[in-house]
Amino acid sequence: MRADNSQHIVNAARRRSQYTRAKAVQALRSLDAAGEPVTFEGVAKQAGVSRSWLYGQPDLRAEVERLRAAHRRAPSSTLPVRQRASDASLLRRLEAANARFQQLAEENRGLRDQLARALGEQRADRITRIERREDDEYR
C-alpha cells in the first residue's frame, strides 16, 4: 500500500494560491502607484493570472472596483490613492484660501482708502497753489 501524500499536495496548492494572490496584490499596488488605470484585464496581465480567477476573489474584486472607480473620478490624478488629498484636507485648504482671500481683500480696501486720501491731499494742494497764484496775480 502506498503512503498518503495528500497532505503534500494540499500544502503545495496552498502555497501556490498564496503566491498567486501575492502577485495579484502586487500588481494592484504597482498599477495604482504608477497612476495607471486599474482594470481586471490589467491586473490579470501584470500578475499572470486569469480574469476569471480575479473575479472569483471577493476582496481583490472589490479592491479593483474601488480603485477603478477612484480613477474614473479623478482621471488626471497620477497619485496613488493613499497619497491623494482627503475631503477633510481639501476642506481645510479651501478654508485657508478663503481666509487669505478675506485678509487680502481687507488689505486692498485699506490701500485703496490710503490712495484716495493721498490723491485727495494732492488735489487739495494743487488747488491751493492755483488759488495762491491767482491771488498773487490779482494783487
C-alpha positions as CSV (number, residue, x, y, z in Angstrom):
1,M,0.0,0.0,0.0
2,R,1.2,3.5,-0.9
3,A,1.8,6.3,1.6
4,D,-0.8,9.0,1.8
5,N,0.8,12.0,0.1
6,S,-2.3,14.1,0.0
7,Q,-1.0,16.5,2.7
8,H,1.9,17.4,0.5
9,I,-0.5,18.2,-2.4
10,V,-2.7,20.3,-0.1
11,N,0.3,22.2,1.1
12,A,1.6,22.8,-2.4
13,A,-1.8,24.0,-3.5
14,R,-2.0,26.4,-0.5
15,R,1.5,27.8,-1.3
16,R,0.6,28.2,-5.0
17,S,-2.6,30.0,-4.0
18,Q,-0.8,32.4,-1.6
19,Y,1.8,33.1,-4.3
20,T,-0.8,33.8,-6.9
21,R,-2.7,36.1,-4.5
22,A,0.5,38.0,-3.6
23,K,1.2,38.5,-7.3
24,A,-2.3,39.9,-7.8
25,V,-2.0,42.3,-4.8
26,Q,1.4,43.4,-6.0
27,A,0.0,44.1,-9.5
28,L,-2.8,46.2,-7.9
29,R,-0.4,48.2,-5.9
30,S,2.0,48.8,-8.8
31,L,-0.7,49.9,-11.2
32,D,-2.1,52.3,-8.6
33,A,1.3,53.7,-7.7
34,A,2.1,54.3,-11.3
35,G,-1.2,56.1,-11.8
36,E,-2.3,53.6,-14.4
37,P,-6.0,52.6,-14.7
38,V,-6.7,49.6,-12.5
39,T,-8.7,47.1,-14.5
40,F,-9.3,43.4,-14.2
41,E,-7.5,42.9,-17.5
42,G,-4.5,45.0,-16.5
43,V,-4.1,43.3,-13.1
44,A,-4.6,39.9,-14.6
45,K,-2.0,40.5,-17.3
46,Q,0.6,42.0,-14.9
47,A,0.1,39.3,-12.2
48,G,-0.1,36.5,-14.7
49,V,-3.5,35.3,-13.6
50,S,-6.8,34.9,-15.3
51,R,-9.5,37.5,-15.1
52,S,-12.0,34.8,-14.1
53,W,-9.7,34.0,-11.1
54,L,-9.7,37.7,-10.1
55,Y,-13.5,37.9,-10.4
56,G,-13.7,34.8,-8.1
57,Q,-11.7,36.6,-5.3
58,P,-14.2,38.8,-3.5
59,D,-11.7,41.1,-1.7
60,L,-9.5,41.5,-4.8
61,R,-12.5,42.1,-7.0
62,A,-13.7,44.8,-4.5
63,E,-10.3,46.5,-4.5
64,V,-10.1,46.5,-8.3
65,E,-13.6,48.0,-8.5
66,R,-12.8,50.6,-5.8
67,L,-9.5,51.7,-7.5
68,R,-11.2,51.7,-10.9
69,A,-14.0,54.0,-9.6
70,A,-11.4,56.3,-7.9
71,H,-9.5,56.5,-11.2
72,R,-12.7,57.5,-13.0
73,R,-13.5,60.2,-10.5
74,A,-10.0,61.8,-10.9
75,P,-8.7,60.9,-14.4
76,S,-6.0,63.5,-14.3
77,S,-4.5,62.3,-11.0
78,T,-1.4,60.3,-11.2
79,L,-1.0,59.8,-7.4
80,P,-1.7,56.6,-5.6
81,V,-5.0,56.6,-3.7
82,R,-3.1,56.7,-0.3
83,Q,-1.4,60.0,-1.4
84,R,-4.4,61.7,-2.7
85,A,-5.9,64.6,-0.6
86,S,-8.8,63.6,1.6
87,D,-12.0,65.6,1.6
88,A,-11.2,66.9,5.1
89,S,-7.7,68.1,3.8
90,L,-9.2,69.8,0.8
91,L,-11.8,71.5,3.0
92,R,-9.1,72.8,5.3
93,R,-7.1,74.1,2.3
94,L,-10.3,75.8,1.0
95,E,-10.9,77.4,4.3
96,A,-7.3,78.7,4.5
97,A,-7.6,80.1,1.0
98,N,-10.9,81.8,1.8
99,A,-9.3,83.3,5.0
100,R,-6.3,84.5,3.0
101,F,-8.7,86.0,0.4
102,Q,-10.6,87.9,3.1
103,Q,-7.3,89.2,4.5
104,L,-6.1,90.4,1.1
105,A,-9.5,92.0,0.4
106,E,-9.3,94.0,3.6
107,E,-5.7,95.0,2.9
108,N,-6.8,96.0,-0.6
109,R,-9.6,98.2,0.9
110,G,-7.2,99.8,3.2
111,L,-4.7,100.6,0.4
112,R,-7.5,102.0,-1.7
113,D,-8.5,104.3,1.2
114,Q,-4.9,105.4,1.6
115,L,-4.6,106.1,-2.1
116,A,-7.9,108.0,-2.1
117,R,-6.7,110.1,0.8
118,A,-3.3,110.8,-0.8
119,L,-4.8,111.7,-4.1
120,G,-7.3,114.0,-2.3
121,E,-4.5,115.7,-0.4
122,Q,-2.6,116.1,-3.7
123,R,-5.6,117.6,-5.4
124,A,-6.2,119.9,-2.4
125,D,-2.6,121.1,-2.5
126,R,-2.8,121.7,-6.3
127,I,-6.0,123.7,-5.8
128,T,-4.4,125.7,-3.0
129,R,-1.3,126.5,-5.2
130,I,-3.5,127.6,-8.1
131,E,-5.6,129.8,-5.8
132,R,-2.4,131.4,-4.4
133,R,-1.1,132.1,-7.9
134,E,-4.3,133.7,-8.9
135,D,-4.3,135.8,-5.7
136,D,-0.7,136.9,-6.4
137,E,-1.7,137.8,-10.0
138,Y,-4.6,140.0,-8.9
139,R,-2.5,141.8,-6.3
